[in-house]
Amino acid sequence: MKTTTYGLFRLCKIHHAFPSSIDLMHGFSLGSITTYGTIIPQSPSVEIGKEFTATCVLYTAAKATAEDIYWKLKNVTVPKEQYTKINDSAVSVTITITNETANWLLCEKKGSPLNRNQVIHGILLTKGYPPEKPVNLSCMAVQSGQKISSNVTLSYISVSNKSSKAHRSSGYIDFGTFPSFMQLAMWVEVENKLGKVRSDILDIYAADLVKTNPPSDVNILSENNFSRTLLVSWKHPIHVTYVTLKYNIRFCTVGSGDWTEVPPNDTESYKESFRLQYLKPDTEYVVQVRCIHHMGYGYWSDWSANSTARTPEDKPTSKPDLWRVIIPSQVKSERRVQVMCKDPVESNGRIQGYSIKIQDGNWETVAVNDSDLDSRSQERKIIPLYQIPWSDKRRGLIELKAWNSVGESPQASLVIPKLTQEPPSVEWLSWFTQQGRLWVKWQPPNVTATGEPYRSEVTEYILEWVSVSDGAMDWQRERRHTRTAAIKGNLQKFNRYNISVYPMYSGWTGKPLTIAAFLEQGAPLEGPSVKVRRTGKNDAELEWMEIPLDKQRGFITNYTIFFITGGKEHFVSTDTYSYTVKRMASNSKYVVRVMASTVQGSTNSSDLSFNTLMYAPGQIEAIVVAVCISFLFSVVLTMLFCIYKMDSIKKKIWPPVPDPSNSTIAKWSPDFTSKADIPKESALGDVSIVEVDVFDRKSLCEEDKAGLPLKKDKYLSEEHSSGIGGSSCLSSPHQSVSDSDEGGDEGQTTASTVQYSSVVASCGYKGQTPCPLPQSGSSQTPSFTRSESTQPLLDSEEHPEGPESQRYLRNPYFGRLPGGNNGDSGDLEDLNQMEMKKQGLALRRFCPLEEDFQQTTPTEEGQSPDGQPGPDPSYMPQLSGYRPQC
């Protein structure tokens, strides 16, 4: 079975040109594969940026013409405008090659609506650039053993693709025998599918190709008597018959990396040793050596391996760095001085101790342990020497010398002036950071010639810094003309330093000027600690502590207070440690936090909740005071009103009692005249006296009253009258409760009481019930009873109404008097006693009828003089109030 395949096929033979008339090629089969056409050229290399033309040739088996051909770059159809029809079976296409151009170029036959397009042929495009011309040609012949190798390394720089970076290529040339003393010409050719190019010719002398090995066996020797020199020796790497060499030496202190080269002129001769001079004593050095052709031809050899050695010690050649720190003392007018120092800059060996002298004292030795001070260390340590008390009025000189195993250093001195004689400080001081270093800038002091003991010129400056976090301090010295200096110490980021500048006047220490600074600032490590100092009704006072200096990590620029209530957040800024938030709602809950800020960030405190008050402080007290004042004012007004209305109040509480003497009471009995006879002294024997205790409701008879005081002069007037309304038994008829003109007991007993009288028969003594009226010719005489009271009569008693009032005379103390002969004496007694207990009164006395009492005898019982029926014969109505009873 024959299989037809549409795809790619590469011809074994390629025709690069076509005649003007091209015959259609017949399709042919190779095995089971049938081809329908081809593309010329086959899978070419194309140059980026240039145009490329390809031609598709159809075979007869394709059963298609040039009109049926389409070109595609992978899946993208090339526009018809770029096609060129050569004949009915050949069509060419021209495209511009770019980096984005697809690698596959396809020739396809247009298919039917039911069949897709058929691929006639396709080619793979290899994009690239032609080779670039090699540049920077160089050749090198390295040493091999004890002679120069015949293999020469040729190196150059080439670019194989414009889109690639240049790279170095190299190759070897084997001369068999090194061509010494010969002139050589060398070049490089580069070729690829897109072209071929050759470099420029390099004309070079054979000696210029030589590179020897570095010197060997480099050795350094130190000599005790030469503390500033080192002797360096080495061996030649190659025999002089091949190459005559010259050498180069460099050295540095251990760990510095700052190399110093010996001038080439000092080592240009063919030698194997050299003495290094002007070195530092007791310092370890590293030395390296290299070599080259003595005429400068060829290449320098590599540096030799490191060789180290230490120079011998020498006595110190500079002063120790003497300084002091003033410490406040608890003793008045006294300071404490901490004397300290650092090694001399040129200690020239290990410092073993110090000699110190204070004022006119003797030199004292202070030994230094090896662990305390190492002159070979890169960092100069601070050595505390003495701490001594120093009076504010004392001026003294401190001298110091350092010594090592060789000798002593020059002497350093420091003057501690009196507190009142300190030289002036610098004018101003500032700081800034630059390139990761902290810089300090100051203005020199304005000093004029004075009579002070110190010189008026500044000789140097002391720059001192103290770490706030751990108290570590250090200092450095600057020259007299310096105005800006960088701190040389190892400062830490986010750490606060107190920097002070001291002007020095030939050993005299001037007053310091201090400023705080940071090498680098950051956000605080923690927020402030907030508390509510006071809460009010509409405000609250917040207070917070300053963040510890070691946790500030910068200068606090401001504090921002955030307070939240009802879901709304408000904020306010301040630069103090307390703030009073105003215009707050009363009796409300607030959540507060405080944010501390630096120039590099901010940190919040924890949230704090509190409630405002319902009432402002003092408001409750004001309300209470106002109520109390109002109450007192009301009381005062009430008292004034009571005083003003005293008489009316008295009358309301104690109503005035009518005077019975002015009463117009009707006749007590129709059998008697209206005017009672005034009894005589002897008539007292017929008087019945009854004392009634209203509390125990007992009547005191004649035999019981002996135990009670009876003042006859109190109840009997000078006329000794006991008639109703008479003045013999009572005081003046015009006196009442309010009539207190008479003083003493008499005014209290007589003027404060009013007596009332009622008619009772002597036979009704015990029950106080009157007997029936006597018959004509009877010898029985009715008697009067009298009471003492401070209460007035009731209105119903003053103005009796109705028939009942015509039959009874209502008395608030004795009850009612019967109007007929058949009255119930028991009822009367009970009523009298009940009324007496209700009013708090007692029957005080009964007075006899007056002798001159005039009894009015009715003409006929039950009838008036004119023959009309009359009132009850035992009681006469009071038609016009009380009648006089006397």
TAFEN-V926697 format. One record per pair of residues at least 6 apart in sequence whose ideal C-beta (glycine too) atoms are under 7 Angstrom apart, sorted by the first residue. I is the first residue (numbers start at 0). J is the second residue. If there is no record, write none. Layout:
i->{I & I}
j->{J & J}
This chain:
i->{1 & 2 & 3 & 4 & 4 & 5 & 5 & 6 & 7 & 7 & 8 & 8 & 9 & 9 & 10 & 10 & 13 & 13 & 13 & 14 & 21 & 21 & 23 & 23 & 24 & 24 & 25 & 25 & 26 & 26 & 26 & 26 & 26 & 26 & 27 & 33 & 34 & 35 & 35 & 35 & 35 & 35 & 36 & 36 & 36 & 36 & 36 & 36 & 36 & 36 & 37 & 37 & 38 & 38 & 38 & 38 & 38 & 38 & 38 & 39 & 39 & 39 & 40 & 41 & 42 & 42 & 43 & 44 & 44 & 44 & 44 & 45 & 45 & 45 & 45 & 45 & 46 & 46 & 46 & 46 & 46 & 47 & 47 & 47 & 47 & 47 & 47 & 48 & 49 & 50 & 50 & 50 & 51 & 51 & 52 & 52 & 53 & 53 & 53 & 53 & 54 & 54 & 54 & 55 & 55 & 55 & 55 & 55 & 55 & 56 & 56 & 57 & 57 & 57 & 61 & 61 & 63 & 64 & 64 & 65 & 65 & 65 & 65 & 65 & 65 & 67 & 67 & 68 & 68 & 68 & 69 & 69 & 69 & 69 & 70 & 70 & 70 & 70 & 71 & 71 & 71 & 72 & 72 & 72 & 73 & 73 & 75 & 77 & 77 & 81 & 81 & 81 & 82 & 82 & 83 & 83 & 84 & 85 & 94 & 96 & 100 & 102 & 102 & 103 & 103 & 104 & 104 & 104 & 105 & 105 & 106 & 106 & 106 & 107 & 107 & 107 & 107 & 108 & 108 & 108 & 109 & 110 & 110 & 127 & 127 & 128 & 128 & 128 & 129 & 129 & 129 & 130 & 130 & 130 & 130 & 130 & 130 & 130 & 131 & 131 & 131 & 132 & 132 & 133 & 133 & 133 & 133 & 133 & 133 & 134 & 134 & 134 & 135 & 135 & 136 & 136 & 136 & 136 & 136 & 137 & 138 & 138 & 138 & 138 & 138 & 138 & 139 & 139 & 139 & 139 & 139 & 140 & 140 & 140 & 140 & 140 & 140 & 140 & 141 & 141 & 142 & 142 & 142 & 142 & 142 & 145 & 145 & 146 & 147 & 147 & 147 & 149 & 149 & 149 & 149 & 149 & 150 & 150 & 150 & 151 & 151 & 151 & 151 & 152 & 152 & 153 & 153 & 153 & 153 & 153 & 154 & 154 & 155 & 155 & 155 & 156 & 156 & 157 & 157 & 158 & 178 & 179 & 180 & 181 & 182 & 182 & 183 & 183 & 184 & 184 & 184 & 185 & 185 & 186 & 186 & 186 & 186 & 186 & 187 & 188 & 188 & 189 & 204 & 206 & 206 & 206 & 207 & 207 & 208 & 209 & 209 & 209 & 209 & 210 & 210 & 210 & 211 & 211 & 211 & 211 & 211 & 211 & 212 & 212 & 213 & 213 & 213 & 213 & 213 & 213 & 213 & 214 & 214 & 214 & 214 & 214 & 214 & 214 & 214 & 215 & 215 & 215 & 216 & 216 & 217 & 217 & 217 & 217 & 217 & 217 & 218 & 218 & 219 & 219 & 219 & 219 & 219 & 220 & 220 & 221 & 221 & 221 & 221 & 221 & 222 & 223 & 226 & 226 & 226 & 226 & 226 & 227 & 227 & 227 & 227 & 227 & 228 & 228 & 228 & 228 & 229 & 229 & 229 & 229 & 229 & 230 & 230 & 231 & 231 & 231 & 231 & 231 & 232 & 232 & 233 & 233 & 234 & 235 & 235 & 236 & 236 & 239 & 242 & 243 & 243 & 244 & 244 & 244 & 244 & 244 & 245 & 245 & 245 & 245 & 245 & 245 & 245 & 246 & 246 & 246 & 247 & 247 & 247 & 247 & 248 & 248 & 248 & 248 & 248 & 249 & 249 & 249 & 249 & 250 & 250 & 250 & 250 & 250 & 251 & 251 & 251 & 251 & 251 & 252 & 252 & 252 & 253 & 253 & 253 & 261 & 266 & 269 & 278 & 278 & 279 & 280 & 280 & 280 & 280 & 280 & 280 & 281 & 281 & 281 & 281 & 281 & 281 & 281 & 282 & 282 & 283 & 283 & 284 & 284 & 285 & 285 & 286 & 287 & 287 & 287 & 288 & 289 & 289 & 289 & 289 & 289 & 290 & 291 & 291 & 291 & 312 & 312 & 312 & 312 & 312 & 313 & 313 & 313 & 314 & 314 & 314 & 314 & 314 & 315 & 315 & 315 & 315 & 315 & 315 & 315 & 316 & 316 & 317 & 317 & 317 & 317 & 317 & 318 & 318 & 318 & 318 & 318 & 319 & 319 & 319 & 319 & 319 & 319 & 319 & 319 & 319 & 320 & 320 & 321 & 321 & 321 & 321 & 321 & 322 & 322 & 322 & 323 & 323 & 323 & 323 & 323 & 324 & 324 & 325 & 325 & 326 & 326 & 326 & 327 & 328 & 328 & 328 & 332 & 332 & 333 & 333 & 333 & 333 & 334 & 334 & 335 & 335 & 335 & 336 & 336 & 336 & 337 & 337 & 338 & 338 & 338 & 339 & 339 & 339 & 339 & 340 & 340 & 340 & 340 & 341 & 341 & 341 & 341 & 342 & 342 & 342 & 342 & 342 & 343 & 343 & 346 & 346 & 346 & 347 & 348 & 348 & 348 & 348 & 349 & 349 & 350 & 350 & 350 & 350 & 350 & 351 & 351 & 351 & 351 & 352 & 352 & 352 & 352 & 352 & 353 & 353 & 353 & 353 & 353 & 353 & 354 & 354 & 354 & 354 & 355 & 355 & 355 & 355 & 355 & 356 & 356 & 357 & 357 & 358 & 358 & 365 & 367 & 371 & 372 & 372 & 381 & 389 & 391 & 391 & 392 & 393 & 394 & 394 & 394 & 394 & 395 & 396 & 396 & 397 & 397 & 397 & 398 & 398 & 399 & 400 & 400 & 400 & 401 & 402 & 412 & 413 & 413 & 414 & 414 & 414 & 416 & 420 & 420 & 421 & 421 & 422 & 422 & 422 & 422 & 422 & 422 & 423 & 423 & 423 & 423 & 424 & 424 & 424 & 424 & 424 & 424 & 425 & 425 & 425 & 425 & 425 & 425 & 425 & 426 & 426 & 426 & 426 & 427 & 427 & 428 & 428 & 428 & 428 & 429 & 430 & 430 & 430 & 430 & 430 & 430 & 431 & 432 & 432 & 432 & 436 & 437 & 437 & 437 & 437 & 437 & 438 & 438 & 439 & 439 & 439 & 439 & 439 & 440 & 440 & 441 & 441 & 443 & 444 & 444 & 444 & 446 & 447 & 448 & 449 & 453 & 453 & 453 & 454 & 454 & 457 & 457 & 457 & 457 & 458 & 458 & 458 & 458 & 459 & 459 & 459 & 459 & 459 & 460 & 460 & 460 & 460 & 460 & 460 & 461 & 461 & 461 & 461 & 462 & 462 & 462 & 462 & 462 & 462 & 463 & 463 & 463 & 463 & 464 & 464 & 464 & 464 & 464 & 464 & 464 & 465 & 465 & 465 & 466 & 466 & 467 & 467 & 467 & 467 & 467 & 468 & 468 & 473 & 475 & 477 & 490 & 490 & 491 & 492 & 492 & 493 & 493 & 493 & 493 & 495 & 495 & 495 & 495 & 496 & 497 & 497 & 498 & 498 & 498 & 499 & 499 & 499 & 500 & 500 & 501 & 501 & 501 & 502 & 503 & 517 & 520 & 520 & 520 & 520 & 520 & 520 & 521 & 521 & 521 & 521 & 522 & 522 & 522 & 522 & 522 & 522 & 523 & 523 & 523 & 523 & 523 & 523 & 523 & 524 & 524 & 525 & 525 & 525 & 526 & 526 & 526 & 526 & 526 & 526 & 527 & 527 & 527 & 527 & 527 & 527 & 527 & 528 & 528 & 528 & 529 & 529 & 529 & 529 & 529 & 529 & 530 & 531 & 531 & 531 & 531 & 532 & 532 & 532 & 532 & 533 & 533 & 534 & 534 & 534 & 535 & 535 & 535 & 535 & 536 & 536 & 536 & 536 & 536 & 537 & 537 & 537 & 537 & 537 & 538 & 538 & 538 & 538 & 539 & 539 & 539 & 539 & 540 & 540 & 541 & 541 & 541 & 541 & 541 & 542 & 542 & 543 & 543 & 545 & 546 & 546 & 552 & 553 & 553 & 553 & 554 & 555 & 555 & 555 & 556 & 556 & 556 & 557 & 557 & 557 & 557 & 558 & 558 & 558 & 558 & 558 & 558 & 559 & 559 & 559 & 559 & 560 & 560 & 560 & 560 & 560 & 560 & 560 & 561 & 561 & 561 & 561 & 561 & 562 & 562 & 562 & 562 & 562 & 563 & 563 & 564 & 564 & 564 & 564 & 583 & 583 & 584 & 585 & 585 & 585 & 586 & 586 & 586 & 587 & 587 & 588 & 588 & 589 & 589 & 590 & 590 & 591 & 592 & 592 & 592 & 592 & 592 & 593 & 594 & 594 & 594 & 595 & 595 & 641 & 649 & 653 & 653 & 654 & 655 & 655 & 655 & 655 & 656 & 656 & 656 & 656 & 656 & 656 & 656 & 657 & 657 & 657 & 658 & 658 & 658 & 658 & 659 & 659 & 659 & 659 & 659 & 659 & 659 & 660 & 660 & 660 & 660 & 660 & 660 & 660 & 661 & 661 & 661 & 662 & 662 & 662 & 662 & 662 & 663 & 663 & 663 & 663 & 663 & 663 & 664 & 664 & 664 & 664 & 665 & 665 & 665 & 665 & 665 & 666 & 666 & 666 & 667 & 667 & 668 & 668 & 668 & 668 & 668 & 669 & 669 & 669 & 669 & 669 & 670 & 670 & 670 & 670 & 671 & 671 & 671 & 671 & 672 & 672 & 672 & 672 & 673 & 673 & 674 & 674 & 674 & 675 & 675 & 675 & 675 & 675 & 675 & 675 & 676 & 676 & 676 & 676 & 677 & 677 & 677 & 677 & 677 & 677 & 678 & 678 & 678 & 678 & 678 & 678 & 679 & 680 & 682 & 682 & 683 & 685 & 685 & 685 & 685 & 686 & 686 & 686 & 686 & 686 & 687 & 687 & 687 & 687 & 688 & 688 & 688 & 689 & 689 & 689 & 689 & 689 & 689 & 690 & 690 & 690 & 690 & 691 & 691 & 691 & 691 & 691 & 692 & 693 & 693 & 693 & 693 & 693 & 693 & 694 & 696 & 696 & 698 & 699 & 713 & 713 & 714 & 714 & 715 & 715 & 716 & 716 & 716 & 718 & 719 & 720 & 720 & 720 & 720 & 720 & 721 & 721 & 721 & 721 & 721 & 721 & 722 & 722 & 722 & 722 & 722 & 723 & 723 & 723 & 724 & 724 & 724 & 725 & 725 & 725 & 726 & 726 & 728 & 728 & 728 & 729 & 730 & 730 & 734 & 735 & 736 & 736 & 738 & 739 & 739 & 741 & 751 & 752 & 752 & 752 & 753 & 754 & 754 & 754 & 755 & 755 & 755 & 755 & 755 & 756 & 756 & 756 & 756 & 756 & 757 & 757 & 757 & 757 & 757 & 758 & 758 & 758 & 758 & 759 & 759 & 759 & 759 & 759 & 760 & 760 & 760 & 761 & 761 & 761 & 762 & 763 & 763 & 763 & 766 & 766 & 766 & 767 & 767 & 767 & 767 & 768 & 768 & 768 & 768 & 768 & 769 & 769 & 769 & 771 & 772 & 772 & 772 & 773 & 780 & 781 & 782 & 782 & 782 & 783 & 783 & 783 & 783 & 784 & 784 & 785 & 785 & 785 & 786 & 786 & 786 & 786 & 786 & 787 & 788 & 788 & 790 & 790 & 792 & 793 & 795 & 796 & 796 & 797 & 799 & 805 & 805 & 806 & 806 & 806 & 807 & 807 & 807 & 807 & 808 & 808 & 808 & 809 & 811 & 811 & 812 & 812 & 812 & 812 & 813 & 814 & 814 & 814 & 814 & 815 & 816 & 817 & 817 & 818 & 818 & 818 & 819 & 819 & 820 & 835 & 835 & 857 & 857 & 858 & 860 & 861 & 861 & 861 & 862 & 862 & 863 & 870}
j->{31 & 31 & 33 & 32 & 33 & 117 & 118 & 118 & 120 & 121 & 34 & 120 & 41 & 42 & 37 & 41 & 39 & 40 & 41 & 39 & 86 & 89 & 59 & 88 & 56 & 58 & 58 & 59 & 33 & 34 & 35 & 58 & 59 & 60 & 34 & 60 & 58 & 57 & 58 & 60 & 61 & 119 & 55 & 56 & 57 & 58 & 61 & 106 & 119 & 120 & 56 & 120 & 53 & 54 & 55 & 106 & 120 & 121 & 122 & 53 & 54 & 56 & 53 & 122 & 122 & 123 & 124 & 125 & 127 & 192 & 193 & 51 & 96 & 124 & 125 & 126 & 96 & 127 & 128 & 129 & 193 & 96 & 97 & 98 & 126 & 127 & 128 & 96 & 96 & 93 & 94 & 95 & 94 & 96 & 91 & 93 & 91 & 92 & 104 & 122 & 85 & 89 & 91 & 68 & 89 & 90 & 106 & 119 & 120 & 88 & 89 & 63 & 88 & 119 & 108 & 119 & 108 & 87 & 88 & 84 & 86 & 87 & 88 & 89 & 90 & 108 & 109 & 90 & 106 & 108 & 76 & 107 & 109 & 116 & 77 & 82 & 92 & 106 & 77 & 105 & 107 & 100 & 101 & 104 & 101 & 103 & 101 & 92 & 94 & 92 & 93 & 94 & 90 & 92 & 90 & 91 & 90 & 91 & 100 & 126 & 126 & 123 & 124 & 121 & 123 & 121 & 122 & 124 & 118 & 121 & 119 & 120 & 121 & 116 & 117 & 118 & 119 & 116 & 117 & 119 & 116 & 116 & 117 & 160 & 193 & 160 & 161 & 193 & 191 & 193 & 194 & 159 & 189 & 190 & 191 & 194 & 195 & 196 & 157 & 158 & 196 & 196 & 198 & 155 & 156 & 157 & 187 & 189 & 198 & 155 & 156 & 198 & 155 & 156 & 155 & 185 & 187 & 198 & 201 & 154 & 151 & 152 & 153 & 185 & 203 & 208 & 151 & 152 & 208 & 210 & 298 & 147 & 148 & 151 & 177 & 208 & 209 & 210 & 148 & 210 & 210 & 211 & 212 & 236 & 237 & 237 & 238 & 241 & 177 & 209 & 241 & 173 & 174 & 175 & 176 & 177 & 171 & 172 & 173 & 171 & 172 & 174 & 208 & 169 & 171 & 169 & 170 & 172 & 185 & 187 & 167 & 169 & 168 & 187 & 198 & 165 & 167 & 168 & 189 & 165 & 205 & 205 & 205 & 205 & 202 & 204 & 203 & 205 & 200 & 201 & 202 & 201 & 203 & 197 & 198 & 199 & 200 & 201 & 198 & 195 & 197 & 196 & 296 & 292 & 296 & 297 & 296 & 297 & 297 & 242 & 292 & 296 & 297 & 297 & 298 & 300 & 236 & 237 & 242 & 244 & 290 & 300 & 236 & 300 & 236 & 289 & 290 & 300 & 301 & 302 & 303 & 233 & 234 & 235 & 236 & 246 & 288 & 290 & 303 & 233 & 234 & 236 & 233 & 234 & 231 & 233 & 286 & 288 & 303 & 306 & 232 & 306 & 229 & 231 & 286 & 306 & 308 & 229 & 230 & 229 & 308 & 309 & 310 & 311 & 228 & 311 & 280 & 310 & 311 & 312 & 313 & 276 & 277 & 278 & 280 & 310 & 274 & 275 & 276 & 278 & 275 & 278 & 284 & 308 & 310 & 272 & 274 & 248 & 272 & 273 & 275 & 286 & 271 & 272 & 271 & 288 & 271 & 244 & 271 & 290 & 300 & 269 & 292 & 269 & 293 & 269 & 290 & 291 & 292 & 293 & 266 & 267 & 268 & 269 & 290 & 291 & 293 & 266 & 288 & 290 & 260 & 263 & 266 & 289 & 261 & 266 & 273 & 286 & 288 & 258 & 259 & 260 & 287 & 259 & 275 & 284 & 285 & 286 & 257 & 258 & 259 & 284 & 285 & 282 & 283 & 284 & 283 & 285 & 307 & 273 & 273 & 293 & 284 & 310 & 310 & 310 & 311 & 312 & 313 & 347 & 348 & 309 & 310 & 311 & 312 & 347 & 348 & 374 & 309 & 310 & 307 & 309 & 307 & 308 & 305 & 307 & 306 & 302 & 303 & 305 & 303 & 299 & 300 & 301 & 302 & 303 & 300 & 297 & 299 & 300 & 347 & 348 & 403 & 404 & 405 & 347 & 348 & 405 & 347 & 403 & 405 & 406 & 407 & 343 & 345 & 346 & 347 & 401 & 403 & 408 & 345 & 347 & 343 & 344 & 345 & 408 & 409 & 343 & 408 & 409 & 410 & 411 & 340 & 341 & 342 & 343 & 353 & 399 & 401 & 408 & 411 & 340 & 341 & 340 & 397 & 399 & 411 & 413 & 339 & 340 & 474 & 336 & 337 & 338 & 413 & 415 & 337 & 339 & 334 & 336 & 334 & 335 & 337 & 334 & 334 & 335 & 388 & 390 & 391 & 388 & 389 & 390 & 391 & 389 & 391 & 386 & 388 & 389 & 387 & 389 & 415 & 383 & 386 & 384 & 385 & 397 & 381 & 382 & 383 & 384 & 353 & 382 & 384 & 399 & 379 & 380 & 381 & 382 & 350 & 372 & 374 & 379 & 401 & 401 & 408 & 374 & 401 & 403 & 403 & 374 & 403 & 404 & 405 & 374 & 403 & 367 & 372 & 374 & 401 & 403 & 367 & 402 & 403 & 404 & 364 & 365 & 366 & 367 & 402 & 365 & 367 & 384 & 399 & 400 & 401 & 362 & 364 & 400 & 402 & 363 & 365 & 384 & 385 & 399 & 362 & 398 & 395 & 397 & 395 & 396 & 384 & 382 & 382 & 380 & 382 & 473 & 415 & 417 & 418 & 417 & 417 & 415 & 416 & 417 & 420 & 415 & 412 & 414 & 412 & 413 & 415 & 410 & 412 & 411 & 407 & 408 & 410 & 408 & 408 & 506 & 506 & 508 & 506 & 507 & 508 & 507 & 451 & 452 & 509 & 510 & 453 & 502 & 504 & 507 & 509 & 510 & 444 & 446 & 509 & 510 & 444 & 502 & 509 & 510 & 511 & 512 & 441 & 442 & 443 & 444 & 500 & 502 & 512 & 442 & 443 & 444 & 445 & 441 & 442 & 441 & 500 & 512 & 514 & 440 & 437 & 438 & 439 & 498 & 514 & 516 & 438 & 438 & 518 & 519 & 485 & 485 & 486 & 490 & 516 & 518 & 483 & 485 & 462 & 484 & 486 & 498 & 500 & 482 & 483 & 482 & 500 & 457 & 457 & 502 & 509 & 455 & 455 & 455 & 455 & 504 & 505 & 507 & 504 & 505 & 479 & 502 & 503 & 504 & 479 & 503 & 504 & 505 & 476 & 477 & 478 & 479 & 503 & 477 & 481 & 500 & 501 & 502 & 503 & 474 & 476 & 501 & 503 & 474 & 475 & 477 & 484 & 486 & 500 & 472 & 474 & 499 & 501 & 472 & 473 & 486 & 488 & 496 & 497 & 498 & 472 & 496 & 497 & 494 & 496 & 495 & 496 & 497 & 548 & 549 & 494 & 549 & 488 & 487 & 484 & 496 & 518 & 518 & 518 & 519 & 519 & 520 & 521 & 552 & 515 & 517 & 548 & 551 & 516 & 513 & 515 & 513 & 514 & 516 & 511 & 512 & 513 & 511 & 512 & 508 & 509 & 511 & 509 & 509 & 553 & 552 & 553 & 554 & 597 & 598 & 599 & 552 & 553 & 599 & 600 & 552 & 597 & 599 & 600 & 601 & 602 & 546 & 550 & 551 & 552 & 595 & 597 & 602 & 550 & 552 & 546 & 550 & 602 & 593 & 594 & 595 & 602 & 603 & 604 & 543 & 544 & 546 & 558 & 593 & 595 & 604 & 543 & 544 & 604 & 541 & 543 & 591 & 593 & 604 & 607 & 542 & 539 & 541 & 607 & 609 & 540 & 541 & 542 & 577 & 539 & 540 & 609 & 611 & 612 & 611 & 612 & 615 & 616 & 585 & 611 & 612 & 614 & 615 & 581 & 582 & 583 & 585 & 611 & 579 & 580 & 581 & 583 & 580 & 583 & 609 & 611 & 577 & 579 & 560 & 577 & 578 & 580 & 591 & 576 & 577 & 576 & 593 & 576 & 555 & 595 & 597 & 597 & 598 & 599 & 597 & 595 & 596 & 597 & 596 & 597 & 598 & 572 & 573 & 574 & 596 & 572 & 573 & 574 & 593 & 594 & 595 & 570 & 572 & 594 & 596 & 570 & 571 & 573 & 578 & 580 & 591 & 593 & 568 & 570 & 591 & 592 & 594 & 569 & 580 & 589 & 590 & 591 & 589 & 590 & 584 & 587 & 588 & 589 & 589 & 611 & 611 & 611 & 612 & 613 & 611 & 612 & 613 & 610 & 611 & 608 & 610 & 609 & 611 & 606 & 608 & 607 & 603 & 604 & 605 & 606 & 607 & 604 & 601 & 602 & 603 & 601 & 602 & 648 & 737 & 736 & 789 & 791 & 735 & 736 & 737 & 791 & 735 & 736 & 753 & 788 & 789 & 790 & 791 & 791 & 792 & 881 & 732 & 733 & 735 & 753 & 724 & 753 & 754 & 755 & 756 & 881 & 884 & 724 & 726 & 729 & 732 & 883 & 884 & 885 & 732 & 881 & 883 & 724 & 881 & 882 & 883 & 884 & 877 & 879 & 880 & 881 & 882 & 883 & 877 & 881 & 882 & 884 & 874 & 875 & 876 & 877 & 882 & 673 & 855 & 875 & 723 & 758 & 758 & 772 & 781 & 854 & 873 & 855 & 856 & 857 & 872 & 875 & 772 & 773 & 854 & 856 & 852 & 853 & 854 & 855 & 852 & 853 & 854 & 855 & 853 & 855 & 851 & 852 & 853 & 722 & 723 & 848 & 849 & 851 & 852 & 853 & 849 & 850 & 851 & 852 & 718 & 720 & 722 & 849 & 850 & 851 & 720 & 721 & 847 & 848 & 849 & 850 & 850 & 719 & 847 & 850 & 847 & 761 & 780 & 782 & 847 & 721 & 782 & 845 & 846 & 847 & 761 & 764 & 782 & 845 & 704 & 844 & 845 & 698 & 699 & 764 & 767 & 842 & 845 & 699 & 704 & 707 & 842 & 698 & 832 & 835 & 841 & 842 & 841 & 832 & 835 & 836 & 839 & 840 & 841 & 836 & 832 & 836 & 765 & 707 & 748 & 749 & 728 & 844 & 727 & 728 & 726 & 727 & 728 & 727 & 727 & 726 & 727 & 728 & 849 & 885 & 727 & 728 & 783 & 846 & 847 & 849 & 848 & 849 & 852 & 884 & 885 & 756 & 783 & 884 & 883 & 884 & 885 & 849 & 884 & 885 & 732 & 885 & 754 & 785 & 846 & 754 & 749 & 750 & 750 & 753 & 751 & 789 & 750 & 746 & 750 & 750 & 789 & 787 & 788 & 789 & 788 & 785 & 786 & 787 & 785 & 786 & 788 & 810 & 812 & 783 & 784 & 785 & 846 & 884 & 783 & 784 & 810 & 813 & 816 & 769 & 781 & 783 & 816 & 767 & 769 & 781 & 782 & 784 & 769 & 770 & 781 & 779 & 780 & 782 & 770 & 769 & 770 & 824 & 824 & 825 & 828 & 784 & 827 & 828 & 831 & 822 & 824 & 825 & 827 & 828 & 781 & 817 & 822 & 820 & 820 & 872 & 873 & 779 & 848 & 848 & 845 & 847 & 848 & 845 & 846 & 847 & 848 & 813 & 845 & 844 & 845 & 846 & 812 & 813 & 840 & 842 & 843 & 843 & 812 & 840 & 811 & 838 & 811 & 811 & 809 & 809 & 811 & 880 & 809 & 870 & 876 & 818 & 871 & 874 & 815 & 816 & 818 & 874 & 815 & 816 & 874 & 815 & 834 & 838 & 834 & 835 & 838 & 840 & 831 & 827 & 830 & 831 & 834 & 830 & 874 & 827 & 873 & 871 & 873 & 874 & 871 & 873 & 873 & 841 & 842 & 869 & 872 & 864 & 872 & 868 & 869 & 872 & 868 & 869 & 869 & 876}
